[in-house]
Amino acid sequence: LRFVLFDVRSISPTWADTRGGTKITVSGNGFVNSSSSAMMCIFGTLVDPNPVVINDTTLVCTTPAGGTQSCSGVPLEIGVGGDSTLNLVPLVQRSSATILGVQPSRGFYDTPLTVTLAGQGFSSTP
């Protein structure tokens, strides 16, 4: 019988770019910084093998490149020495927005103007 003595309570931000490199602050309990029990962040099938342990309740993971866009998210779990959490705290992955055009392309600083952006990957934020 094995007990996992660490858990994930929350993450911030709750979304990451599929290109990787997003820093995710993980809040929980039981995080350790030990060479014999290296922690890792598990994003579905992708892994950050070198999270930064801030203290026993906070660590920072960097999302690896890859993954697929998902509205429901992939679970972010923490692993140590072959054991891992099963908290199912979701991390939503999406592609960055790409701006392909701006209309109008110029205006006057003292005149209100509606600007239209054309592109892909836009999403609303709360």
Backbone as JSON Lines, residues from 0, in Angstrom:
{"i":0,"aa":"L","n":[0.85,-1.17,0.0],"ca":[0.0,0.0,0.0],"c":[0.9,1.24,0.0]}
{"i":1,"aa":"R","n":[0.66,2.16,-0.96],"ca":[1.47,3.37,-1.07],"c":[0.58,4.59,-0.89]}
{"i":2,"aa":"F","n":[1.09,5.58,-0.19],"ca":[0.39,6.84,0.01],"c":[1.13,7.96,-0.69]}
{"i":3,"aa":"V","n":[0.42,8.8,-1.39],"ca":[0.99,9.99,-2.0],"c":[0.71,11.14,-1.04]}
{"i":4,"aa":"L","n":[1.76,11.75,-0.5],"ca":[1.6,12.77,0.52],"c":[1.76,14.18,-0.03]}
{"i":5,"aa":"F","n":[1.34,14.38,-1.25],"ca":[1.34,15.71,-1.84],"c":[0.12,15.83,-2.73]}
{"i":6,"aa":"D","n":[-0.33,17.06,-2.95],"ca":[-1.51,17.26,-3.77],"c":[-1.48,18.62,-4.45]}
{"i":7,"aa":"V","n":[-2.31,18.77,-5.45],"ca":[-2.47,20.02,-6.18],"c":[-3.84,20.59,-5.81]}
{"i":8,"aa":"R","n":[-3.86,21.84,-5.35],"ca":[-5.11,22.5,-4.98],"c":[-5.59,23.44,-6.08]}
{"i":9,"aa":"S","n":[-4.64,24.21,-6.65],"ca":[-5.01,25.16,-7.7],"c":[-3.79,25.5,-8.54]}
{"i":10,"aa":"I","n":[-4.07,26.07,-9.74],"ca":[-3.01,26.51,-10.62],"c":[-3.35,27.91,-11.14]}
{"i":11,"aa":"S","n":[-2.3,28.65,-11.49],"ca":[-2.5,29.98,-12.04],"c":[-1.35,30.31,-12.99]}
{"i":12,"aa":"P","n":[-1.64,30.71,-14.22],"ca":[-2.96,30.81,-14.83],"c":[-3.52,29.42,-15.11]}
{"i":13,"aa":"T","n":[-4.78,29.36,-15.51],"ca":[-5.45,28.08,-15.76],"c":[-5.4,27.69,-17.24]}
{"i":14,"aa":"W","n":[-4.64,28.44,-18.04],"ca":[-4.51,28.11,-19.46],"c":[-3.05,28.31,-19.86]}
{"i":15,"aa":"A","n":[-2.66,27.63,-20.94],"ca":[-1.28,27.73,-21.43],"c":[-1.27,27.65,-22.95]}
{"i":16,"aa":"D","n":[-0.25,28.22,-23.55],"ca":[-0.07,28.19,-25.0],"c":[0.46,26.82,-25.41]}
{"i":17,"aa":"T","n":[-0.06,26.27,-26.5],"ca":[0.42,24.97,-27.0],"c":[1.87,25.04,-27.48]}
{"i":18,"aa":"R","n":[2.4,26.26,-27.69],"ca":[3.81,26.4,-28.08],"c":[4.76,26.19,-26.9]}
{"i":19,"aa":"G","n":[4.22,26.1,-25.7],"ca":[5.05,25.88,-24.52],"c":[5.59,27.17,-23.94]}
{"i":20,"aa":"G","n":[6.28,27.03,-22.8],"ca":[6.93,28.16,-22.17],"c":[6.09,28.94,-21.18]}
{"i":21,"aa":"T","n":[4.84,28.54,-20.96],"ca":[3.99,29.24,-20.0],"c":[4.38,28.8,-18.59]}
{"i":22,"aa":"K","n":[4.62,29.77,-17.7],"ca":[4.95,29.48,-16.29],"c":[3.63,29.31,-15.53]}
{"i":23,"aa":"I","n":[3.47,28.16,-14.91],"ca":[2.26,27.84,-14.15],"c":[2.63,27.73,-12.67]}
{"i":24,"aa":"T","n":[2.0,28.56,-11.84],"ca":[2.22,28.47,-10.39],"c":[1.23,27.45,-9.84]}
{"i":25,"aa":"V","n":[1.77,26.45,-9.17],"ca":[0.96,25.36,-8.62],"c":[0.92,25.52,-7.11]}
{"i":26,"aa":"S","n":[-0.29,25.54,-6.55],"ca":[-0.47,25.6,-5.1],"c":[-0.98,24.26,-4.62]}
{"i":27,"aa":"G","n":[-0.43,23.78,-3.53],"ca":[-0.82,22.48,-3.0],"c":[-0.13,22.21,-1.68]}
{"i":28,"aa":"N","n":[0.22,20.96,-1.46],"ca":[0.87,20.55,-0.22],"c":[1.9,19.47,-0.5]}
{"i":29,"aa":"G","n":[2.97,19.45,0.31],"ca":[3.92,18.35,0.28],"c":[4.97,18.43,-0.8]}
{"i":30,"aa":"F","n":[5.18,19.58,-1.4],"ca":[6.19,19.7,-2.45],"c":[7.57,19.69,-1.8]}
{"i":31,"aa":"V","n":[8.48,18.91,-2.35],"ca":[9.82,18.79,-1.79],"c":[10.87,19.07,-2.86]}
{"i":32,"aa":"N","n":[12.02,19.48,-2.44],"ca":[13.14,19.7,-3.34],"c":[14.27,18.79,-2.89]}
{"i":33,"aa":"S","n":[14.35,17.62,-3.49],"ca":[15.32,16.62,-3.07],"c":[15.91,15.95,-4.29]}
{"i":34,"aa":"S","n":[17.21,15.74,-4.27],"ca":[17.85,15.07,-5.41],"c":[17.45,13.61,-5.51]}
{"i":35,"aa":"S","n":[17.05,13.0,-4.38],"ca":[16.64,11.6,-4.42],"c":[15.19,11.42,-4.86]}
{"i":36,"aa":"S","n":[14.4,12.48,-4.76],"ca":[12.99,12.42,-5.16],"c":[12.66,13.63,-6.01]}
{"i":37,"aa":"A","n":[13.14,13.66,-7.23],"ca":[12.91,14.8,-8.1],"c":[11.44,14.91,-8.47]}
{"i":38,"aa":"M","n":[10.9,16.11,-8.31],"ca":[9.51,16.36,-8.68],"c":[9.43,16.62,-10.17]}
{"i":39,"aa":"M","n":[8.27,16.36,-10.75],"ca":[8.02,16.69,-12.14],"c":[6.56,17.1,-12.28]}
{"i":40,"aa":"C","n":[6.31,17.95,-13.28],"ca":[4.95,18.38,-13.6],"c":[4.49,17.59,-14.81]}
{"i":41,"aa":"I","n":[3.32,17.01,-14.72],"ca":[2.79,16.15,-15.79],"c":[1.55,16.82,-16.37]}
{"i":42,"aa":"F","n":[1.63,17.16,-17.66],"ca":[0.54,17.83,-18.39],"c":[-0.05,16.82,-19.36]}
{"i":43,"aa":"G","n":[-0.95,15.97,-18.9],"ca":[-1.47,14.91,-19.77],"c":[-0.34,13.96,-20.12]}
{"i":44,"aa":"T","n":[0.13,13.97,-21.37],"ca":[1.22,13.1,-21.8],"c":[2.57,13.82,-21.85]}
{"i":45,"aa":"L","n":[2.58,15.13,-21.58],"ca":[3.81,15.92,-21.63],"c":[4.33,16.17,-20.22]}
{"i":46,"aa":"V","n":[5.66,16.32,-20.1],"ca":[6.28,16.43,-18.78],"c":[7.27,17.59,-18.72]}
{"i":47,"aa":"D","n":[7.24,18.33,-17.61],"ca":[8.3,19.28,-17.26],"c":[9.1,18.59,-16.16]}
{"i":48,"aa":"P","n":[10.31,18.12,-16.47],"ca":[11.08,17.37,-15.47],"c":[11.78,18.24,-14.44]}
{"i":49,"aa":"N","n":[11.73,19.57,-14.59],"ca":[12.49,20.44,-13.7],"c":[11.67,21.61,-13.15]}
{"i":50,"aa":"P","n":[10.6,21.34,-12.42],"ca":[9.86,22.46,-11.84],"c":[10.7,23.14,-10.75]}
{"i":51,"aa":"V","n":[10.38,24.4,-10.48],"ca":[11.07,25.15,-9.43],"c":[10.23,25.07,-8.16]}
{"i":52,"aa":"V","n":[10.79,24.45,-7.12],"ca":[10.09,24.34,-5.85],"c":[10.34,25.63,-5.07]}
{"i":53,"aa":"I","n":[9.28,26.38,-4.81],"ca":[9.38,27.62,-4.04],"c":[9.38,27.31,-2.55]}
{"i":54,"aa":"N","n":[8.43,26.51,-2.12],"ca":[8.35,26.03,-0.74],"c":[7.47,24.79,-0.73]}
{"i":55,"aa":"D","n":[7.09,24.3,0.44],"ca":[6.32,23.04,0.48],"c":[4.9,23.16,-0.02]}
{"i":56,"aa":"T","n":[4.43,24.4,-0.31],"ca":[3.06,24.57,-0.83],"c":[3.0,25.21,-2.22]}
{"i":57,"aa":"T","n":[4.15,25.6,-2.78],"ca":[4.16,26.29,-4.07],"c":[5.32,25.81,-4.94]}
{"i":58,"aa":"L","n":[5.01,25.54,-6.2],"ca":[6.06,25.28,-7.17],"c":[5.66,25.89,-8.5]}
{"i":59,"aa":"V","n":[6.64,26.08,-9.38],"ca":[6.39,26.68,-10.68],"c":[6.8,25.7,-11.76]}
{"i":60,"aa":"C","n":[5.86,25.37,-12.64],"ca":[6.1,24.46,-13.76],"c":[6.15,25.29,-15.04]}
{"i":61,"aa":"T","n":[6.92,24.83,-16.01],"ca":[6.95,25.45,-17.33],"c":[6.34,24.46,-18.31]}
{"i":62,"aa":"T","n":[5.32,24.9,-19.05],"ca":[4.65,23.98,-19.96],"c":[5.56,23.63,-21.13]}
{"i":63,"aa":"P","n":[5.63,22.36,-21.49],"ca":[6.39,21.97,-22.67],"c":[5.6,22.26,-23.95]}
{"i":64,"aa":"A","n":[6.3,22.37,-25.06],"ca":[5.62,22.57,-26.34],"c":[4.87,21.3,-26.71]}
{"i":65,"aa":"G","n":[3.76,21.48,-27.4],"ca":[2.97,20.33,-27.84],"c":[1.61,20.34,-27.18]}
{"i":66,"aa":"G","n":[0.98,19.23,-27.21],"ca":[-0.36,19.15,-26.66],"c":[-1.37,19.61,-27.69]}
{"i":67,"aa":"T","n":[-2.6,19.41,-27.37],"ca":[-3.66,19.81,-28.28],"c":[-4.57,20.79,-27.58]}
{"i":68,"aa":"Q","n":[-5.23,21.64,-28.36],"ca":[-6.18,22.58,-27.78],"c":[-7.34,21.79,-27.18]}
{"i":69,"aa":"S","n":[-7.78,22.23,-26.03],"ca":[-8.85,21.53,-25.34],"c":[-9.65,22.51,-24.5]}
{"i":70,"aa":"C","n":[-10.95,22.52,-24.68],"ca":[-11.81,23.38,-23.88],"c":[-11.91,22.88,-22.44]}
{"i":71,"aa":"S","n":[-11.88,21.56,-22.27],"ca":[-12.02,21.0,-20.93],"c":[-10.67,20.92,-20.22]}
{"i":72,"aa":"G","n":[-9.57,21.01,-20.95],"ca":[-8.25,21.0,-20.35],"c":[-7.7,19.61,-20.14]}
{"i":73,"aa":"V","n":[-6.41,19.58,-19.85],"ca":[-5.73,18.33,-19.48],"c":[-5.37,18.44,-18.01]}
{"i":74,"aa":"P","n":[-5.35,17.33,-17.29],"ca":[-5.01,17.42,-15.87],"c":[-3.54,17.77,-15.68]}
{"i":75,"aa":"L","n":[-3.25,18.66,-14.75],"ca":[-1.88,18.95,-14.36],"c":[-1.63,18.21,-13.07]}
{"i":76,"aa":"E","n":[-0.77,17.23,-13.13],"ca":[-0.46,16.42,-11.95],"c":[1.01,16.58,-11.6]}
{"i":77,"aa":"I","n":[1.36,16.27,-10.36],"ca":[2.73,16.35,-9.89],"c":[3.21,14.94,-9.58]}
{"i":78,"aa":"G","n":[4.41,14.63,-10.05],"ca":[4.99,13.32,-9.81],"c":[6.27,13.41,-9.0]}
{"i":79,"aa":"V","n":[6.48,12.42,-8.13],"ca":[7.71,12.31,-7.34],"c":[8.02,10.84,-7.19]}
{"i":80,"aa":"G","n":[9.23,10.45,-7.59],"ca":[9.69,9.09,-7.37],"c":[8.76,8.0,-7.85]}
{"i":81,"aa":"G","n":[8.12,8.18,-8.99],"ca":[7.24,7.16,-9.53],"c":[5.79,7.28,-9.11]}
{"i":82,"aa":"D","n":[5.5,8.1,-8.11],"ca":[4.12,8.34,-7.68],"c":[3.66,9.67,-8.26]}
{"i":83,"aa":"S","n":[2.36,9.81,-8.43],"ca":[1.84,11.09,-8.91],"c":[0.46,11.35,-8.32]}
{"i":84,"aa":"T","n":[0.1,12.63,-8.33],"ca":[-1.22,13.02,-7.84],"c":[-2.29,12.56,-8.82]}
{"i":85,"aa":"L","n":[-3.51,12.58,-8.37],"ca":[-4.67,12.31,-9.23],"c":[-5.75,13.31,-8.83]}
{"i":86,"aa":"N","n":[-5.41,14.58,-8.98],"ca":[-6.29,15.66,-8.56],"c":[-7.18,16.16,-9.67]}
{"i":87,"aa":"L","n":[-6.78,15.92,-10.92],"ca":[-7.56,16.33,-12.09],"c":[-7.8,17.83,-12.15]}
{"i":88,"aa":"V","n":[-6.83,18.63,-11.7],"ca":[-6.93,20.09,-11.83],"c":[-6.63,20.4,-13.3]}
{"i":89,"aa":"P","n":[-7.62,20.96,-14.04],"ca":[-7.43,21.11,-15.49],"c":[-6.61,22.33,-15.9]}
{"i":90,"aa":"L","n":[-5.79,22.13,-16.92],"ca":[-5.05,23.2,-17.57],"c":[-5.53,23.23,-19.02]}
{"i":91,"aa":"V","n":[-6.13,24.34,-19.42],"ca":[-6.63,24.49,-20.78],"c":[-5.47,24.92,-21.67]}
{"i":92,"aa":"Q","n":[-5.28,24.23,-22.79],"ca":[-4.23,24.57,-23.73],"c":[-4.86,25.12,-25.0]}
{"i":93,"aa":"R","n":[-4.28,26.21,-25.49],"ca":[-4.77,26.79,-26.73],"c":[-3.63,27.48,-27.45]}
{"i":94,"aa":"S","n":[-3.8,27.65,-28.75],"ca":[-2.79,28.32,-29.55],"c":[-2.87,29.82,-29.33]}
{"i":95,"aa":"S","n":[-1.73,30.48,-29.49],"ca":[-1.7,31.94,-29.38],"c":[-2.45,32.56,-30.54]}
{"i":96,"aa":"A","n":[-2.99,33.74,-30.27],"ca":[-3.65,34.49,-31.33],"c":[-2.62,34.99,-32.34]}
{"i":97,"aa":"T","n":[-3.03,35.05,-33.59],"ca":[-2.17,35.57,-34.66],"c":[-2.93,36.69,-35.36]}
{"i":98,"aa":"I","n":[-2.34,37.87,-35.39],"ca":[-2.96,39.0,-36.08],"c":[-2.45,39.04,-37.51]}
{"i":99,"aa":"L","n":[-3.38,38.99,-38.47],"ca":[-3.02,38.98,-39.88],"c":[-3.28,40.32,-40.56]}
{"i":100,"aa":"G","n":[-4.09,41.17,-39.94],"ca":[-4.38,42.46,-40.55],"c":[-5.05,43.41,-39.58]}
{"i":101,"aa":"V","n":[-4.87,44.7,-39.83],"ca":[-5.47,45.76,-39.02],"c":[-6.12,46.76,-39.97]}
{"i":102,"aa":"Q","n":[-7.4,47.1,-39.71],"ca":[-8.12,48.08,-40.54],"c":[-8.77,49.11,-39.65]}
{"i":103,"aa":"P","n":[-8.67,50.36,-39.88],"ca":[-7.77,51.0,-40.84],"c":[-6.32,50.91,-40.35]}
{"i":104,"aa":"S","n":[-5.4,51.13,-41.24],"ca":[-3.99,50.99,-40.9],"c":[-3.41,52.26,-40.27]}
{"i":105,"aa":"R","n":[-4.18,53.34,-40.27],"ca":[-3.72,54.58,-39.64],"c":[-4.92,55.43,-39.24]}
{"i":106,"aa":"G","n":[-4.65,56.42,-38.42],"ca":[-5.69,57.32,-37.97],"c":[-5.08,58.55,-37.31]}
{"i":107,"aa":"F","n":[-5.92,59.39,-36.76],"ca":[-5.47,60.62,-36.1],"c":[-5.56,60.44,-34.6]}
{"i":108,"aa":"Y","n":[-4.6,60.95,-33.87],"ca":[-4.54,60.75,-32.42],"c":[-5.7,61.42,-31.68]}
{"i":109,"aa":"D","n":[-6.32,62.43,-32.26],"ca":[-7.38,63.15,-31.57],"c":[-8.78,62.79,-32.08]}
{"i":110,"aa":"T","n":[-8.88,61.72,-32.87],"ca":[-10.16,61.3,-33.43],"c":[-10.47,59.86,-33.0]}
{"i":111,"aa":"P","n":[-11.6,59.64,-32.3],"ca":[-11.95,58.26,-31.93],"c":[-12.09,57.4,-33.19]}
{"i":112,"aa":"L","n":[-11.67,56.15,-33.07],"ca":[-11.63,55.28,-34.24],"c":[-11.88,53.83,-33.82]}
{"i":113,"aa":"T","n":[-12.71,53.13,-34.56],"ca":[-12.89,51.71,-34.34],"c":[-11.87,50.97,-35.19]}
{"i":114,"aa":"V","n":[-11.14,50.07,-34.56],"ca":[-10.12,49.3,-35.26],"c":[-10.56,47.85,-35.33]}
{"i":115,"aa":"T","n":[-10.44,47.24,-36.49],"ca":[-10.8,45.83,-36.68],"c":[-9.53,45.02,-36.87]}
{"i":116,"aa":"L","n":[-9.38,43.96,-36.07],"ca":[-8.27,43.05,-36.19],"c":[-8.74,41.78,-36.91]}
{"i":117,"aa":"A","n":[-7.96,41.32,-37.86],"ca":[-8.26,40.06,-38.54],"c":[-7.17,39.07,-38.19]}
{"i":118,"aa":"G","n":[-7.56,37.83,-37.99],"ca":[-6.57,36.82,-37.65],"c":[-7.23,35.55,-37.19]}
{"i":119,"aa":"Q","n":[-6.52,34.82,-36.35],"ca":[-7.03,33.53,-35.85],"c":[-6.59,33.32,-34.41]}
{"i":120,"aa":"G","n":[-7.29,32.45,-33.73],"ca":[-6.95,32.09,-32.37],"c":[-7.43,33.06,-31.3]}
{"i":121,"aa":"F","n":[-8.32,33.99,-31.66],"ca":[-8.84,34.93,-30.67],"c":[-9.81,34.21,-29.74]}
{"i":122,"aa":"S","n":[-9.81,34.61,-28.5],"ca":[-10.78,34.07,-27.55],"c":[-11.13,35.14,-26.54]}
{"i":123,"aa":"S","n":[-12.28,35.01,-25.94],"ca":[-12.67,35.97,-24.92],"c":[-12.07,35.53,-23.59]}
{"i":124,"aa":"T","n":[-11.81,36.5,-22.72],"ca":[-11.31,36.2,-21.39],"c":[-12.28,36.77,-20.38]}
{"i":125,"aa":"P","n":[-12.39,36.08,-19.25],"ca":[-13.34,36.55,-18.23],"c":[-12.87,37.85,-17.59]}
